Amino acid sequence: MANSFQDMLAQVLASRTQQQFGLSPFDPKKNVPQDFGLGGMSTEYVSTDQDDKGNLLNYPTIWFSPDGTGNMLSPEDGLQQAAAYEYATGKKFPRFNSIGNADTFAQHRSAMEGGMLGPLATLFGSRNW
């Protein structure tokens, strides 16, 4: 029961955010991989930076418009979009205690189909790895 409520709440918040901001991270239920010139079809391109509290986080630099068009943002713009997305939805992108852990997570996620695994940001908190 909780999962269906969480899924419903996540969908409502994602829809509201997309209406407000126009861009959302890859959603395998709505988006398809696209060619961004990165060597194949992509669902997300993950960057690592610090949030406003100095915590390391992974966030996407590929964001999707409501019509499904992917947009490759600069790392700086991707970070701003990620911060706005977290603020609007309450979802959090993963946090890490070292750059090595953040890079390893991003590499493993990419090797395992990236965004096809599911959302990078989660509604009910993030782990600090």
N, CA, C and O atoms as CSV, one atom per row, in Angstrom:
chain,resi,resn,atom,element,x,y,z
A,1,MET,N,N,0.825,-1.192,0.000
A,1,MET,CA,C,0.000,0.000,0.000
A,1,MET,C,C,0.867,1.253,0.000
A,1,MET,O,O,0.606,2.186,-0.759
A,2,ALA,N,N,1.897,1.283,0.844
A,2,ALA,CA,C,2.752,2.468,0.924
A,2,ALA,C,C,3.445,2.745,-0.402
A,2,ALA,O,O,3.595,3.901,-0.796
A,3,ASN,N,N,3.871,1.683,-1.098
A,3,ASN,CA,C,4.545,1.892,-2.374
A,3,ASN,C,C,3.628,2.532,-3.392
A,3,ASN,O,O,4.068,3.414,-4.129
A,4,SER,N,N,2.368,2.124,-3.464
A,4,SER,CA,C,1.458,2.717,-4.432
A,4,SER,C,C,1.199,4.182,-4.084
A,4,SER,O,O,1.107,5.014,-4.986
A,5,PHE,N,N,1.080,4.514,-2.815
A,5,PHE,CA,C,0.916,5.909,-2.412
A,5,PHE,C,C,2.164,6.709,-2.747
A,5,PHE,O,O,2.074,7.821,-3.267
A,6,GLN,N,N,3.336,6.138,-2.448
A,6,GLN,CA,C,4.586,6.818,-2.755
A,6,GLN,C,C,4.731,7.035,-4.254
A,6,GLN,O,O,5.162,8.103,-4.689
A,7,ASP,N,N,4.373,6.027,-5.049
A,7,ASP,CA,C,4.450,6.159,-6.501
A,7,ASP,C,C,3.498,7.237,-7.000
A,7,ASP,O,O,3.861,8.046,-7.855
A,8,MET,N,N,2.275,7.247,-6.464
A,8,MET,CA,C,1.293,8.241,-6.874
A,8,MET,C,C,1.763,9.651,-6.499
A,8,MET,O,O,1.681,10.572,-7.311
A,9,LEU,N,N,2.247,9.809,-5.286
A,9,LEU,CA,C,2.738,11.099,-4.834
A,9,LEU,C,C,3.927,11.553,-5.675
A,9,LEU,O,O,4.020,12.728,-6.028
A,10,ALA,N,N,4.825,10.645,-5.996
A,10,ALA,CA,C,5.984,10.965,-6.825
A,10,ALA,C,C,5.539,11.418,-8.210
A,10,ALA,O,O,6.101,12.368,-8.755
A,11,GLN,N,N,4.539,10.755,-8.787
A,11,GLN,CA,C,4.046,11.138,-10.112
A,11,GLN,C,C,3.401,12.512,-10.092
A,11,GLN,O,O,3.621,13.311,-11.002
A,12,VAL,N,N,2.607,12.798,-9.068
A,12,VAL,CA,C,1.963,14.106,-8.954
A,12,VAL,C,C,3.011,15.204,-8.824
A,12,VAL,O,O,2.929,16.234,-9.494
A,13,LEU,N,N,3.992,14.981,-7.962
A,13,LEU,CA,C,5.035,15.990,-7.774
A,13,LEU,C,C,5.880,16.168,-9.032
A,13,LEU,O,O,6.231,17.294,-9.384
A,14,ALA,N,N,6.208,15.083,-9.705
A,14,ALA,CA,C,6.989,15.182,-10.938
A,14,ALA,C,C,6.220,15.937,-12.005
A,14,ALA,O,O,6.792,16.761,-12.718
A,15,SER,N,N,4.934,15.663,-12.120
A,15,SER,CA,C,4.101,16.357,-13.101
A,15,SER,C,C,4.024,17.842,-12.780
A,15,SER,O,O,4.128,18.682,-13.673
A,16,ARG,N,N,3.841,18.162,-11.503
A,16,ARG,CA,C,3.772,19.569,-11.082
A,16,ARG,C,C,5.093,20.285,-11.345
A,16,ARG,O,O,5.104,21.436,-11.780
A,17,THR,N,N,6.193,19.610,-11.082
A,17,THR,CA,C,7.502,20.207,-11.320
A,17,THR,C,C,7.728,20.425,-12.801
A,17,THR,O,O,8.230,21.472,-13.206
A,18,GLN,N,N,7.360,19.442,-13.616
A,18,GLN,CA,C,7.557,19.587,-15.052
A,18,GLN,C,C,6.712,20.737,-15.585
A,18,GLN,O,O,7.163,21.474,-16.461
A,19,GLN,N,N,5.499,20.902,-15.075
A,19,GLN,CA,C,4.663,22.024,-15.499
A,19,GLN,C,C,5.293,23.341,-15.080
A,19,GLN,O,O,5.249,24.315,-15.831
A,20,GLN,N,N,5.879,23.383,-13.891
A,20,GLN,CA,C,6.452,24.619,-13.366
A,20,GLN,C,C,7.784,24.949,-14.024
A,20,GLN,O,O,8.015,26.092,-14.418
A,21,PHE,N,N,8.658,23.962,-14.144
A,21,PHE,CA,C,9.999,24.220,-14.642
A,21,PHE,C,C,10.183,23.829,-16.103
A,21,PHE,O,O,11.090,24.324,-16.772
A,22,GLY,N,N,9.328,22.945,-16.595
A,22,GLY,CA,C,9.435,22.512,-17.976
A,22,GLY,C,C,10.431,21.389,-18.196
A,22,GLY,O,O,10.402,20.762,-19.255
A,23,LEU,N,N,11.297,21.110,-17.262
A,23,LEU,CA,C,12.305,20.062,-17.412
A,23,LEU,C,C,12.260,19.114,-16.217
A,23,LEU,O,O,12.030,19.525,-15.080
A,24,SER,N,N,12.485,17.835,-16.508
A,24,SER,CA,C,12.539,16.809,-15.466
A,24,SER,C,C,13.657,15.832,-15.799
A,24,SER,O,O,14.041,15.703,-16.962
A,25,PRO,N,N,14.188,15.133,-14.780
A,25,PRO,CA,C,15.170,14.091,-15.073
A,25,PRO,C,C,14.523,12.956,-15.863
A,25,PRO,O,O,13.298,12.863,-15.941
A,26,PHE,N,N,15.350,12.101,-16.444
A,26,PHE,CA,C,14.859,10.959,-17.214
A,26,PHE,C,C,13.892,10.121,-16.389
A,26,PHE,O,O,14.161,9.800,-15.232
A,27,ASP,N,N,12.772,9.774,-16.995
A,27,ASP,CA,C,11.780,8.902,-16.388
A,27,ASP,C,C,11.522,7.772,-17.380
A,27,ASP,O,O,10.970,8.022,-18.451
A,28,PRO,N,N,11.908,6.526,-17.054
A,28,PRO,CA,C,11.752,5.430,-18.012
A,28,PRO,C,C,10.299,5.153,-18.394
A,28,PRO,O,O,10.046,4.469,-19.386
A,29,LYS,N,N,9.344,5.669,-17.627
A,29,LYS,CA,C,7.934,5.496,-17.960
A,29,LYS,C,C,7.475,6.497,-19.022
A,29,LYS,O,O,6.466,6.272,-19.691
A,30,LYS,N,N,8.218,7.610,-19.181
A,30,LYS,CA,C,7.794,8.659,-20.105
A,30,LYS,C,C,8.816,8.967,-21.199
A,30,LYS,O,O,8.439,9.405,-22.285
A,31,ASN,N,N,10.084,8.748,-20.930
A,31,ASN,CA,C,11.142,9.168,-21.848
A,31,ASN,C,C,11.819,7.969,-22.495
A,31,ASN,O,O,11.739,6.847,-21.995
A,32,VAL,N,N,12.483,8.222,-23.608
A,32,VAL,CA,C,13.273,7.198,-24.289
A,32,VAL,C,C,14.710,7.698,-24.394
A,32,VAL,O,O,14.944,8.903,-24.487
A,33,PRO,N,N,15.679,6.773,-24.379
A,33,PRO,CA,C,17.080,7.181,-24.553
A,33,PRO,C,C,17.252,7.948,-25.863
A,33,PRO,O,O,16.577,7.671,-26.855
A,34,GLN,N,N,18.164,8.913,-25.847
A,34,GLN,CA,C,18.422,9.743,-27.013
A,34,GLN,C,C,19.920,9.870,-27.247
A,34,GLN,O,O,20.726,9.652,-26.342
A,35,ASP,N,N,20.279,10.227,-28.481
A,35,ASP,CA,C,21.682,10.391,-28.850
A,35,ASP,C,C,22.100,11.842,-28.632
A,35,ASP,O,O,21.602,12.750,-29.297
A,36,PHE,N,N,23.013,12.046,-27.701
A,36,PHE,CA,C,23.536,13.372,-27.399
A,36,PHE,C,C,24.989,13.520,-27.841
A,36,PHE,O,O,25.674,14.464,-27.447
A,37,GLY,N,N,25.450,12.580,-28.659
A,37,GLY,CA,C,26.831,12.622,-29.125
A,37,GLY,C,C,27.826,12.156,-28.089
A,37,GLY,O,O,28.994,12.541,-28.134
A,38,LEU,N,N,27.385,11.336,-27.160
A,38,LEU,CA,C,28.253,10.851,-26.080
A,38,LEU,C,C,28.724,9.426,-26.330
A,38,LEU,O,O,29.254,8.779,-25.427
A,39,GLY,N,N,28.538,8.937,-27.539
A,39,GLY,CA,C,28.987,7.584,-27.863
A,39,GLY,C,C,27.892,6.543,-27.853
A,39,GLY,O,O,28.184,5.349,-27.788
A,40,GLY,N,N,26.666,6.949,-27.915
A,40,GLY,CA,C,25.546,6.017,-27.938
A,40,GLY,C,C,24.307,6.683,-27.391
A,40,GLY,O,O,24.292,7.887,-27.136
A,41,MET,N,N,23.273,5.891,-27.214
A,41,MET,CA,C,22.025,6.417,-26.671
A,41,MET,C,C,22.188,6.654,-25.165
A,41,MET,O,O,22.803,5.855,-24.459
A,42,SER,N,N,21.628,7.762,-24.695
A,42,SER,CA,C,21.793,8.143,-23.290
A,42,SER,C,C,20.460,8.432,-22.632
A,42,SER,O,O,19.523,8.923,-23.261
A,43,THR,N,N,20.399,8.113,-21.349
A,43,THR,CA,C,19.243,8.448,-20.525
A,43,THR,C,C,19.586,9.576,-19.559
A,43,THR,O,O,18.734,10.391,-19.206
A,44,GLU,N,N,20.834,9.609,-19.142
A,44,GLU,CA,C,21.305,10.652,-18.235
A,44,GLU,C,C,22.819,10.736,-18.341
A,44,GLU,O,O,23.485,9.769,-18.709
A,45,TYR,N,N,23.341,11.885,-18.017
A,45,TYR,CA,C,24.782,12.089,-17.925
A,45,TYR,C,C,24.984,12.706,-16.559
A,45,TYR,O,O,24.559,13.835,-16.311
A,46,VAL,N,N,25.633,11.968,-15.672
A,46,VAL,CA,C,25.714,12.357,-14.270
A,46,VAL,C,C,26.981,13.161,-13.997
A,46,VAL,O,O,28.084,12.772,-14.381
A,47,SER,N,N,26.790,14.288,-13.323
A,47,SER,CA,C,27.905,15.118,-12.855
A,47,SER,C,C,27.929,15.079,-11.332
A,47,SER,O,O,26.944,14.714,-10.690
A,48,THR,N,N,29.060,15.457,-10.773
A,48,THR,CA,C,29.222,15.507,-9.320
A,48,THR,C,C,29.652,16.906,-8.921
A,48,THR,O,O,30.532,17.496,-9.548
A,49,ASP,N,N,29.035,17.429,-7.888
A,49,ASP,CA,C,29.385,18.755,-7.373
A,49,ASP,C,C,28.924,18.823,-5.922
A,49,ASP,O,O,28.490,17.823,-5.351
A,50,GLN,N,N,29.022,20.004,-5.338
A,50,GLN,CA,C,28.584,20.194,-3.955
A,50,GLN,C,C,27.258,20.934,-3.927
A,50,GLN,O,O,27.006,21.824,-4.740
A,51,ASP,N,N,26.404,20.546,-2.964
A,51,ASP,CA,C,25.174,21.295,-2.751
A,51,ASP,C,C,25.479,22.532,-1.913
A,51,ASP,O,O,26.639,22.794,-1.593
A,52,ASP,N,N,24.452,23.290,-1.556
A,52,ASP,CA,C,24.657,24.538,-0.816
A,52,ASP,C,C,25.175,24.324,0.606
A,52,ASP,O,O,25.569,25.285,1.268
A,53,LYS,N,N,25.179,23.068,1.087
A,53,LYS,CA,C,25.713,22.753,2.412
A,53,LYS,C,C,27.089,22.107,2.342
A,53,LYS,O,O,27.647,21.697,3.359
A,54,GLY,N,N,27.633,22.020,1.117
A,54,GLY,CA,C,28.959,21.436,0.943
A,54,GLY,C,C,28.979,19.931,0.782
A,54,GLY,O,O,30.056,19.336,0.744
A,55,ASN,N,N,27.806,19.292,0.684
A,55,ASN,CA,C,27.737,17.847,0.502
A,55,ASN,C,C,27.895,17.498,-0.976
A,55,ASN,O,O,27.347,18.180,-1.842
A,56,LEU,N,N,28.641,16.439,-1.257
A,56,LEU,CA,C,28.799,15.977,-2.635
A,56,LEU,C,C,27.521,15.303,-3.105
A,56,LEU,O,O,26.919,14.521,-2.370
A,57,LEU,N,N,27.109,15.604,-4.321
A,57,LEU,CA,C,25.942,14.950,-4.879
A,57,LEU,C,C,26.142,14.644,-6.349
A,57,LEU,O,O,26.885,15.334,-7.047
A,58,ASN,N,N,25.472,13.604,-6.808
A,58,ASN,CA,C,25.390,13.285,-8.227
A,58,ASN,C,C,24.063,13.823,-8.728
A,58,ASN,O,O,23.042,13.709,-8.051
A,59,TYR,N,N,24.080,14.412,-9.921
A,59,TYR,CA,C,22.867,14.971,-10.507
A,59,TYR,C,C,22.967,14.868,-12.031
A,59,TYR,O,O,24.068,14.817,-12.578
A,60,PRO,N,N,21.822,14.836,-12.715
A,60,PRO,CA,C,21.859,14.706,-14.172
A,60,PRO,C,C,22.125,16.045,-14.857
A,60,PRO,O,O,21.736,17.105,-14.367
A,61,THR,N,N,22.794,15.965,-15.992
A,61,THR,CA,C,22.933,17.148,-16.838
A,61,THR,C,C,22.075,17.015,-18.094
A,61,THR,O,O,22.022,17.938,-18.907
A,62,ILE,N,N,21.408,15.880,-18.260
A,62,ILE,CA,C,20.418,15.718,-19.319
A,62,ILE,C,C,19.043,15.802,-18.657
A,62,ILE,O,O,18.721,15.029,-17.754
A,63,TRP,N,N,18.244,16.756,-19.126
A,63,TRP,CA,C,16.899,16.977,-18.593
A,63,TRP,C,C,15.911,16.945,-19.752
A,63,TRP,O,O,16.241,17.339,-20.871
A,64,PHE,N,N,14.704,16.474,-19.478
A,64,PHE,CA,C,13.713,16.248,-20.520
A,64,PHE,C,C,12.550,17.229,-20.418
A,64,PHE,O,O,12.023,17.484,-19.335
A,65,SER,N,N,12.162,17.771,-21.568
A,65,SER,CA,C,11.014,18.672,-21.637
A,65,SER,C,C,9.731,17.851,-21.667
A,65,SER,O,O,9.784,16.639,-21.878
A,66,PRO,N,N,8.575,18.490,-21.460
A,66,PRO,CA,C,7.311,17.743,-21.436
A,66,PRO,C,C,7.039,16.950,-22.711
A,66,PRO,O,O,6.357,15.927,-22.657
A,67,ASP,N,N,7.556,17.395,-23.860
A,67,ASP,CA,C,7.328,16.659,-25.111
A,67,ASP,C,C,8.316,15.512,-25.300
A,67,ASP,O,O,8.286,14.834,-26.327
A,68,GLY,N,N,9.198,15.285,-24.315
A,68,GLY,CA,C,10.134,14.174,-24.366
A,68,GLY,C,C,11.480,14.504,-24.974
A,68,GLY,O,O,12.341,13.629,-25.075
A,69,THR,N,N,11.680,15.742,-25.380
A,69,THR,CA,C,12.951,16.149,-25.956
A,69,THR,C,C,14.001,16.285,-24.852
A,69,THR,O,O,13.772,16.957,-23.846
A,70,GLY,N,N,15.141,15.649,-25.049
A,70,GLY,CA,C,16.228,15.744,-24.092
A,70,GLY,C,C,17.041,17.007,-24.319
A,70,GLY,O,O,17.234,17.442,-25.454
A,71,ASN,N,N,17.508,17.585,-23.238
A,71,ASN,CA,C,18.310,18.802,-23.280
A,71,ASN,C,C,19.574,18.586,-22.473
A,71,ASN,O,O,19.511,18.313,-21.274
A,72,MET,N,N,20.726,18.706,-23.127
A,72,MET,CA,C,22.010,18.561,-22.435
A,72,MET,C,C,22.376,19.926,-21.858
A,72,MET,O,O,22.593,20.887,-22.595
A,73,LEU,N,N,22.441,19.996,-20.540
A,73,LEU,CA,C,22.790,21.236,-19.860
A,73,LEU,C,C,24.256,21.220,-19.465
A,73,LEU,O,O,24.867,20.157,-19.350
A,74,SER,N,N,24.812,22.393,-19.260
A,74,SER,CA,C,26.169,22.478,-18.714
A,74,SER,C,C,26.113,21.964,-17.278
A,74,SER,O,O,25.042,21.952,-16.672
A,75,PRO,N,N,27.254,21.537,-16.724
A,75,PRO,CA,C,27.235,21.106,-15.314
A,75,PRO,C,C,26.671,22.179,-14.381
A,75,PRO,O,O,25.952,21.859,-13.434
A,76,GLU,N,N,26.992,23.441,-14.640
A,76,GLU,CA,C,26.493,24.529,-13.783
A,76,GLU,C,C,24.975,24.648,-13.883
A,76,GLU,O,O,24.289,24.764,-12.868
A,77,ASP,N,N,24.450,24.619,-15.118
A,77,ASP,CA,C,22.999,24.716,-15.294
A,77,ASP,C,C,22.304,23.462,-14.766
A,77,ASP,O,O,21.213,23.548,-14.202
A,78,GLY,N,N,22.933,22.294,-14.948
A,78,GLY,CA,C,22.373,21.054,-14.416
A,78,GLY,C,C,22.269,21.092,-12.904
A,78,GLY,O,O,21.284,20.620,-12.336
A,79,LEU,N,N,23.283,21.653,-12.242
A,79,LEU,CA,C,23.267,21.763,-10.787
A,79,LEU,C,C,22.157,22.701,-10.334
A,79,LEU,O,O,21.460,22.413,-9.361
A,80,GLN,N,N,21.987,23.813,-11.027
A,80,GLN,CA,C,20.897,24.742,-10.683
A,80,GLN,C,C,19.536,24.081,-10.889
A,80,GLN,O,O,18.632,24.241,-10.069
A,81,GLN,N,N,19.393,23.336,-11.993
A,81,GLN,CA,C,18.136,22.640,-12.266
A,81,GLN,C,C,17.882,21.581,-11.195
A,81,GLN,O,O,16.750,21.405,-10.746
A,82,ALA,N,N,18.940,20.875,-10.789
A,82,ALA,CA,C,18.804,19.847,-9.755
A,82,ALA,C,C,18.368,20.467,-8.426
A,82,ALA,O,O,17.508,19.917,-7.740
A,83,ALA,N,N,18.953,21.603,-8.063
A,83,ALA,CA,C,18.581,22.277,-6.814
A,83,ALA,C,C,17.123,22.718,-6.858
A,83,ALA,O,O,16.399,22.562,-5.875
A,84,ALA,N,N,16.687,23.266,-7.988
A,84,ALA,CA,C,15.300,23.699,-8.126
A,84,ALA,C,C,14.354,22.503,-8.075
A,84,ALA,O,O,13.280,22.578,-7.478
A,85,TYR,N,N,14.755,21.405,-8.701
A,85,TYR,CA,C,13.946,20.183,-8.711
A,85,TYR,C,C,13.806,19.626,-7.291
A,85,TYR,O,O,12.710,19.248,-6.876
A,86,GLU,N,N,14.909,19.577,-6.552
A,86,GLU,CA,C,14.847,19.095,-5.170
A,86,GLU,C,C,13.927,19.976,-4.327
A,86,GLU,O,O,13.112,19.478,-3.550
A,87,TYR,N,N,14.067,21.272,-4.490
A,87,TYR,CA,C,13.250,22.212,-3.712
A,87,TYR,C,C,11.766,22.040,-4.024
A,87,TYR,O,O,10.935,22.040,-3.117
A,88,ALA,N,N,11.433,21.892,-5.313
A,88,ALA,CA,C,10.034,21.823,-5.729
A,88,ALA,C,C,9.383,20.487,-5.403
A,88,ALA,O,O,8.189,20.443,-5.103
A,89,THR,N,N,10.143,19.396,-5.455
A,89,THR,CA,C,9.547,18.071,-5.300
A,89,THR,C,C,9.809,17.406,-3.961
A,89,THR,O,O,9.076,16.498,-3.571
A,90,GLY,N,N,10.831,17.838,-3.255
A,90,GLY,CA,C,11.237,17.144,-2.034
A,90,GLY,C,C,12.099,15.926,-2.314
A,90,GLY,O,O,12.616,15.307,-1.384
A,91,LYS,N,N,12.262,15.574,-3.582
A,91,LYS,CA,C,13.139,14.458,-3.947
A,91,LYS,C,C,14.578,14.913,-3.803
A,91,LYS,O,O,14.888,16.095,-3.953
A,92,LYS,N,N,15.451,13.964,-3.510
A,92,LYS,CA,C,16.864,14.278,-3.331
A,92,LYS,C,C,17.710,13.411,-4.244
A,92,LYS,O,O,17.454,12.217,-4.399
A,93,PHE,N,N,18.713,14.018,-4.843
A,93,PHE,CA,C,19.700,13.269,-5.599
A,93,PHE,C,C,20.689,12.683,-4.599
A,93,PHE,O,O,20.842,13.224,-3.504
A,94,PRO,N,N,21.366,11.588,-4.950
A,94,PRO,CA,C,22.238,10.911,-3.978
A,94,PRO,C,C,23.408,11.775,-3.523
A,94,PRO,O,O,24.026,12.484,-4.318
A,95,ARG,N,N,23.695,11.702,-2.237
A,95,ARG,CA,C,24.813,12.407,-1.601
A,95,ARG,C,C,25.902,11.398,-1.263
A,95,ARG,O,O,25.635,10.212,-1.073
A,96,PHE,N,N,27.138,11.893,-1.191
A,96,PHE,CA,C,28.291,11.016,-0.970
A,96,PHE,C,C,29.266,11.659,-0.001
A,96,PHE,O,O,29.326,12.883,0.123
A,97,ASN,N,N,30.033,10.814,0.689
A,97,ASN,CA,C,31.021,11.325,1.639
A,97,ASN,C,C,32.407,11.454,1.028
A,97,ASN,O,O,33.332,11.924,1.692
A,98,SER,N,N,32.568,11.043,-0.235
A,98,SER,CA,C,33.860,11.221,-0.918
A,98,SER,C,C,33.632,11.303,-2.423
A,98,SER,O,O,32.650,10.773,-2.944
A,99,ILE,N,N,34.531,11.958,-3.100
A,99,ILE,CA,C,34.442,12.067,-4.557
A,99,ILE,C,C,34.609,10.685,-5.190
A,99,ILE,O,O,34.003,10.400,-6.222
A,100,GLY,N,N,35.418,9.838,-4.586
A,100,GLY,CA,C,35.598,8.481,-5.093
A,100,GLY,C,C,34.299,7.692,-5.086
A,100,GLY,O,O,33.978,7.006,-6.056
A,101,ASN,N,N,33.544,7.790,-3.981
A,101,ASN,CA,C,32.257,7.102,-3.900
A,101,ASN,C,C,31.266,7.657,-4.928
A,101,ASN,O,O,30.519,6.899,-5.546
A,102,ALA,N,N,31.264,8.968,-5.104
A,102,ALA,CA,C,30.361,9.592,-6.076
A,102,ALA,C,C,30.694,9.138,-7.495
A,102,ALA,O,O,29.798,8.801,-8.269
A,103,ASP,N,N,31.975,9.130,-7.834
A,103,ASP,CA,C,32.395,8.707,-9.176
A,103,ASP,C,C,32.091,7.228,-9.413
A,103,ASP,O,O,31.628,6.849,-10.488
A,104,THR,N,N,32.355,6.396,-8.404
A,104,THR,CA,C,32.085,4.965,-8.538
A,104,THR,C,C,30.596,4.716,-8.748
A,104,THR,O,O,30.211,3.914,-9.598
A,105,PHE,N,N,29.764,5.399,-7.977
A,105,PHE,CA,C,28.315,5.264,-8.123
A,105,PHE,C,C,27.885,5.643,-9.544
A,105,PHE,O,O,27.122,4.916,-10.180
A,106,ALA,N,N,28.375,6.778,-10.035
A,106,ALA,CA,C,27.999,7.240,-11.378
A,106,ALA,C,C,28.458,6.250,-12.449
A,106,ALA,O,O,27.712,5.965,-13.386
A,107,GLN,N,N,29.664,5.729,-12.322
A,107,GLN,CA,C,30.181,4.779,-13.307
A,107,GLN,C,C,29.370,3.484,-13.297
A,107,GLN,O,O,29.038,2.949,-14.355
A,108,HIS,N,N,29.054,2.985,-12.113
A,108,HIS,CA,C,28.282,1.739,-12.012
A,108,HIS,C,C,26.865,1.940,-12.542
A,108,HIS,O,O,26.328,1.075,-13.234
A,109,ARG,N,N,26.265,3.074,-12.217
A,109,ARG,CA,C,24.905,3.357,-12.705
A,109,ARG,C,C,24.911,3.415,-14.231
A,109,ARG,O,O,24.023,2.859,-14.878
A,110,SER,N,N,25.892,4.073,-14.798
A,110,SER,CA,C,25.987,4.180,-16.254
A,110,SER,C,C,26.161,2.804,-16.889
A,110,SER,O,O,25.527,2.505,-17.901
A,111,ALA,N,N,27.010,1.969,-16.307
A,111,ALA,CA,C,27.266,0.635,-16.851
A,111,ALA,C,C,26.026,-0.259,-16.769
A,111,ALA,O,O,25.907,-1.232,-17.514
A,112,MET,N,N,25.103,0.076,-15.859
A,112,MET,CA,C,23.904,-0.742,-15.659
A,112,MET,C,C,22.661,-0.101,-16.274
A,112,MET,O,O,21.554,-0.307,-15.778
A,113,GLU,N,N,22.830,0.675,-17.350
A,113,GLU,CA,C,21.722,1.276,-18.095
A,113,GLU,C,C,21.246,2.618,-17.556
A,113,GLU,O,O,20.214,3.116,-18.005
A,114,GLY,N,N,21.959,3.222,-16.610
A,114,GLY,CA,C,21.638,4.577,-16.155
A,114,GLY,C,C,20.203,4.767,-15.719
A,114,GLY,O,O,19.705,4.075,-14.832
A,115,GLY,N,N,19.539,5.730,-16.367
A,115,GLY,CA,C,18.183,6.099,-15.991
A,115,GLY,C,C,17.154,4.997,-16.163
A,115,GLY,O,O,16.063,5.085,-15.599
A,116,MET,N,N,17.478,3.946,-16.940
A,116,MET,CA,C,16.538,2.841,-17.094
A,116,MET,C,C,16.359,2.077,-15.773
A,116,MET,O,O,15.392,1.333,-15.610
A,117,LEU,N,N,17.303,2.266,-14.828
A,117,LEU,CA,C,17.187,1.637,-13.506
A,117,LEU,C,C,16.076,2.261,-12.677
A,117,LEU,O,O,15.557,1.638,-11.752
A,118,GLY,N,N,15.717,3.486,-13.010
A,118,GLY,CA,C,14.727,4.236,-12.247
A,118,GLY,C,C,15.273,5.606,-11.921
A,118,GLY,O,O,16.399,5.932,-12.296
A,119,PRO,N,N,14.496,6.404,-11.233
A,119,PRO,CA,C,14.898,7.788,-10.952
A,119,PRO,C,C,16.193,7.884,-10.143
A,119,PRO,O,O,16.441,7.094,-9.233
A,120,LEU,N,N,17.002,8.870,-10.502
A,120,LEU,CA,C,18.219,9.159,-9.740
A,120,LEU,C,C,17.851,9.835,-8.415
A,120,LEU,O,O,18.467,9.572,-7.382
A,121,ALA,N,N,16.849,10.702,-8.458
A,121,ALA,CA,C,16.374,11.385,-7.247
A,121,ALA,C,C,15.257,10.566,-6.622
A,121,ALA,O,O,14.427,9.993,-7.327
A,122,THR,N,N,15.239,10.514,-5.292
A,122,THR,CA,C,14.187,9.774,-4.605
A,122,THR,C,C,13.406,10.702,-3.690
A,122,THR,O,O,13.938,11.678,-3.163
A,123,LEU,N,N,12.149,10.379,-3.515
A,123,LEU,CA,C,11.251,11.219,-2.723
A,123,LEU,C,C,11.518,11.121,-1.236
A,123,LEU,O,O,11.355,12.099,-0.507
A,124,PHE,N,N,11.924,9.961,-0.785
A,124,PHE,CA,C,12.021,9.764,0.659
A,124,PHE,C,C,13.463,9.731,1.141
A,124,PHE,O,O,13.879,8.821,1.858
A,125,GLY,N,N,14.217,10.749,0.728
A,125,GLY,CA,C,15.561,10.929,1.244
A,125,GLY,C,C,16.634,10.331,0.363
A,125,GLY,O,O,16.362,9.572,-0.567
A,126,SER,N,N,17.847,10.692,0.681
A,126,SER,CA,C,18.991,10.184,-0.050
A,126,SER,C,C,19.961,9.581,0.943
A,126,SER,O,O,19.995,9.960,2.114
A,127,ARG,N,N,20.737,8.649,0.462
A,127,ARG,CA,C,21.779,8.061,1.305
A,127,ARG,C,C,23.023,8.906,1.207
A,127,ARG,O,O,23.264,9.562,0.193
A,128,ASN,N,N,23.793,8.890,2.238
A,128,ASN,CA,C,25.104,9.528,2.196
A,128,ASN,C,C,26.109,8.405,2.147
A,128,ASN,O,O,26.424,7.818,3.182
A,129,TRP,N,N,26.630,8.084,0.956
A,129,TRP,CA,C,27.481,6.926,0.702
A,129,TRP,C,C,28.925,7.262,0.872
A,129,TRP,O,O,29.785,6.399,0.695
